[in-house]
Amino acid sequence: MTNVIISGTVLEAGTDKPISNVSIYFDGTLNGTSTNKVGSFSLYPQANTKIPLIISAVGYDTETITDYPLGKKLIIYLKAKTYDLDAITITASDGMSREEKLKVFRREFLGTSYFARNCEIENESDIHLTYNKQTKTVKAFCDNPVIVRNKNLGYTFNFILQAFTSSAKGASFYGPQFFKEDITEVNANVARARERAYLGSRMHFIRSLWNNDLVNNDFEIYRERAADLNYDSIVVSYGGQKYIRLKSTIGILYKGRPAFVFTDTPGKDIFIDKDGYNDPVGINWGGDIGRQRTGDMLPLEYKTSKPPVLSQAPVDAGVKEIIAYADTLRKKMPAEKLYMQFDKPYYSVGDTLWLKAYLFNTTFLSASKSGIVYIELANDTNKVLMRRMIRVVSGLGFGNIVLNKEEIPEGSYTITAYTNLMRNFDESIFFKRSFYVSGTGPGNWLVNSNVVLSERSGKDSLHLSLQFNKLDKQSLGLHELDVRVQDDKHVLLRDKLQTDVHGALALNFSLPEKSDPRSISIIVGDMVKGQLDHQITIPILVNRPENIDLQFMPEGGDLLSGISSRVGFKAIGEDGKAVTVSGKIYSGSQEVGSFNSSYKGMGSFEFTPIKGLSYTAKITSPSGVIKEFKLPAVKSAGTAMRVNNNAETDSIEVIISSNLPKADYYLIAQSRGVVCYGITISGNETKRISKSLFPTGIATFSLLNANRHPLNERITFINQKDNLKIAVSSSKANFGTRDSIKLDILVTDKDNLPVQGSFSLAVTDDDQIKIDSLRNNMLTSLLLTSDLKGNVENPGYYFQRPKDTAKDLDNLLMTQGWTEYNWKNVFDPTVPLFGVEWEFAVQGYVTNILNKPLPTIPVQLVSTKPGFAFSNLTAKDGSFTFAGFPIVDTLTLFIQAKNKNNKSFNVGVNINKYKPPVLASISQRIVPWYVNSDSSLLNYVKTGIQQKQEEINLSGSNMLSEVTIAAKKIIKYSKNLNGPGASDFAVEEKEILKAGKSTLNDLLLKKVSNLRVKDGKCYVIGELITHLIIDGIDIEFAGGIKKLIPPAQDLKEYFDNIDAQDIKGIEIMSSPKYQFAYKNEYLHDPRIDPLSPLLDPTRHAWIEVTTRGGNGPFLKKGTGVFVYRPLLFVAHKQFYSPKYATKSPVTVKDLRSTIHWEPNVVTDGEGKAQVSFYSADSPGTYSIIIEGSDMNGNIGRETGSIIIR
């Protein structure tokens, strides 16, 4: 406060009579007073600012003063208020009750947040409300200030409502407000609530902008998806004050949460104040900030109770420079994390996989910028069988994938998902999930496999005991089998063998020295004549003790002579999985220590190495074989780092040891790409660092020398215990079959405040689906495994009992997390190759016949399903971009460019097609469901077969039709409108391959004898007008025009320019049985008389060509037209959940394995949501898994169960 005060007198205009009890205050503050009996007042001004002074009294118009000279008395005149009687006339027939209008007013004035829901308007009866039926607009005004008590934030404020309007276009209101404290002392709950309301608010943004401190307050600004802006881009200063100068819409990100600000008075500078005030005239807010209402507001005097978690003031110039480099890298190379929840852990052929994607900004775990996620489904040979895109909005996307037998046969698969931005980093950050797809045929076998490894004549020998049974557990006795043992390159053994009367089979063979034991499998085929052709693969897991890999990793990186060191170790077997080990450490023949693994082959031990000595670890296998491993060499001079992270303390102890001459070092700690702590030290020092500086997750501690070269490094896990708390409850302890089930969900944060967020919920039948609580989930993936390379076995173990597993988690991070942080990339960053894909877009360029770019060329993009068209001009470099596409699963786009003479001749349209990354194969093998099956897996397969049979019985169909179709030539991936194999004539891939180097024209002339050109006008098959369809696209569509008689030259251009090697199959539709589906799709044209003989389908034939790329018609020479079929989007269908009446008859038994899937459970301002569904027909237990986030830095997961009787 300043010693100079503002004082004056308030008089009534026209009479000069003093007015008492006039409220005088600075807008948006706690700073105010009122006039005395003679109309006088005095108050201290807000320090160093020009916030408007508000003068308000009942019965008078409110005055606002922005120019108030300090030290001089003010004379203020208030005019008596006049009322528009028409405006306050309230009618009972305006189409909306007063309570309904009040609901609209409360929602738009107070807001819908938790704080808003706990606000109370104390004088609602003073508010006048009107509704206009024609414009559907609610308006409100109030003679007196609207008095609002905010129970959670501890304030009461008076709001002078100068205008309020709410319609379908949105809501707007304005007026000054004055705050009063409701409490004498701010308790912890109120302080937390105020902090939560402040962070990311308009006030927080204005303060950060005024102070030129956006980065340290976790804000970013940008303009229309262009490069990031900065303080100097939008702030101007003059007259000792600061102003925002907006030329266009400015995007704002707070921890990834999007907002924006724009002006409807271009050219007007908008005053801002250091306390967070901004002139409300002419400025508009949208997005996350725009959704904040009066119920979320704080007075300008509010001071945040603590500094932002992810910031720390640098202690010197060197540390400050390192922080600046790290921040620059984070901006240039923004990182993302992706997690997906599936409805269950395994599937069967024909099943539907339901998923939800959560895409986060790595730094804040808030919604990331990318709008497209790519997913790839690969089999166990790493062959990609399916690629799709998921549309992501505000970090969220969901959909489903049908596992068709033709595309996804029985076997093990891995889904890999990533964004374009994630491709700037190592593949290890991609999301990956492996699962098995089981068959559903009644001829499935079960195998119990037991492998015994022994040594014979100096060679490793495998003895396999196999027991074969049918699904009904009947033994496969006296069965002739074709048995083949192979690795991924060679057949090691092949023989015809017979099971004994009990279905048992014994097999012995020696392992060749050069074979890869990680890829050995037995392939068993059914040789019984007349039986269904059946073949299964049995993985053989070989683990020879002498081939254990044991690695030792000193804490911080090095063993330093004379300094006690903690050494982590990890033991891996031949199958890539952890093995338990114990052993001793020797220096020569002298024992100096021992070690024992504690969990998953990992552990640590202490010892002090001595200069000049070398150390060896020895372990003894159960068979008595001794194996030796060398420890890292001992350094005679250097530095060492020890990190003590006690889960029960609030700080981390970092001990730096050195036997070098005294020198300066930088101790830097970072998490999620942000430097959270930095200090300069001089050698042997111990630092205690508060955990409050770090978010939950992995923190990396690095010691750098004066030249910023890394010397030591250690990662550890910080648990702030701040994950969301999710409670799932139901109205009953148990339910019946086909019963209606309602689940109530409540989500709160660490302070027990309700959370609005988006969650996904899966309910599965325990009799069919076995839920593994130790596998990767949202918490383990985002907070742990996504920051580690390699496979982490049972990551859920480390999160189940954090106190008990803290030591094991530390061992994991000392071993598997033992990788050098890439400081070189911090100080000399590479240029990112992949940018943000905000949404799906089609990009390309136009060239002439000499391949030179053509600028300002008109380009048109047309789609028939759904129907829409875009147009654009090419840029200076000939490039073009189309965006803003509708949300559909499949798009077929026709792109045409014309030269300045409006001709397409010698104009080439080129599309920047998506080029997927080459992904490494998954090293972990998935054991098929039929090998050593547990009861849940076995029941799942049996139930799937039973469900399929129920459907067949209900539909009256039988297996004969399936056999008939299977006998036809089926072209894989064909877009045949009649279905697989439904054509009059087909040429399969194997026939095409035999044709060698040839064209589509060569194939057709050879295979379709009656194809010819009639009268030089069109192609005919016999006498049928012939059309060419490539990958489901009619080549005759160009610029939106369909030709019912395709010119021969059009078809010949494709016949001559498509190579046979690019074709998977050809189908001919020439009989009425198959013509009608194509007529309905391709011959409808509203411009032609529907009775025209040209629309008679029996006069037409169709050639359907399926190409390897599946991208539709594409000619190698430029004709100005490009037909582009982008990657498919995942289907976006609603999960089918049956609804049962009280006494509904049972027609088909309900045997669902996924009882319910709800991908978008949205909690309200009170943190509540409700999910309803019906139980199936089998009694038992259902498991519930719910995961999700508020997309603002908080994530959560919970499990539960339901009893069905």
Buried (B, 14 or more C-beta within 10 A) or exposed (E): EEEEEBBBBBBBBEEEEBBEEBBBBBBBBBBBBBBBEEBBBEBBBBEEBBBBBBBBBEEBBBBEBEEBEEEEEBEBBBEEEEEEEEEEEEEEEBEBEBEEBBEBBBBBBBBBBBBBBBBEBEEBEBBBBBBEEEEEBBBBBBEBBBBBBBBBBBBBBBBBBBEBBBBEEEBEBEBBBBBBEEEEEEEEEBBBBBBBBBBBBBBBBBBBBBEEBBBBBBBBBBBEEEEBBEBEBBBEEEEEBBBBBBEEEBBBBBBBBBBBBBBEEEEBBBBBBBBBBBBBEBBBBBBBBBEBBBBBBBBBBBEBEEEBBBBBEBEEEBBBBBBEBBBEBBBEBBBBBBBBBBBBBBBBBBBBBBBBBBBBBBBBBBBBBBBBBBBBBBBBEEEBEBBBBBBBEBBBBBBBBEBEBEEBEBBBBBBBBBBBBBBBBEBBBBBBBBBBBBBBBBEBBBBBBEBEBEEEEEEBBBBBEBBBBBBEEEBBBEBEBBBBBBBEEEEBEEEEBEBEEEBBBEBEBBBEEEBBBBBBBBBBBBBEEEEEEBEBBBBBBBBBBEEBEBBBBBBBBBBBBEBEBBBBBBBBBBBBBBBBBEBBBBBEEEEBBEBEBBBBBBBBBEBEBEEEEEBBBEBBEEEEEEBEBEBBEBBEEBBBBBBBBEBEEEBBBBBBBBBBEEEEBBBBBBBBBBBBBBBBBEBBBEBEBEBBBBBBBBBBBBBBBEEBEBBBBBBBBBBEEBBBBBBBEBEEEEBEBBBBBEBEBBBBBEEEBBBBBBBBBBBBBBBBBBBEEBBBBBBBBBBBBBBBBBBBBBBBBBBEEEEEBBBBBBBBBBBBBBBEBEBEEBBEBEEBEBEBBEBBBBEBBBBBEEEEBBEEBBBBBBBBEEEBEBEBEBBEEBBBBBEEBEEEEEBBBBBBBBBEEEEBEBBBBBBEEEEEBEBEEBEEBBBBBBBBBEEBBBBBBBBBBBBBEBEEEEEEEEEEEEEEEEEEBBBEEBBBBBEBBBBBBBBBBEBBEEBEEBBBBBBBBEBBEEBEBEEEEBBBBEEBBBBBBBBBBBBBBBEEEBBBBBBBEBBBBBBEBBEBEBBBBBBBBBEEEBBBBBBEBBBEBEEEEEEEEEBEBEBBBBBBBBBEEBBBBBBEEBBBBBBBBBBBBBEBEEBEBEEBEEEEEEEEBBBBBBBBBBBEBEBBBBBBBEBEBBBBBBBBEBBBBBBBBBBBBBBBBBBBEBEBE
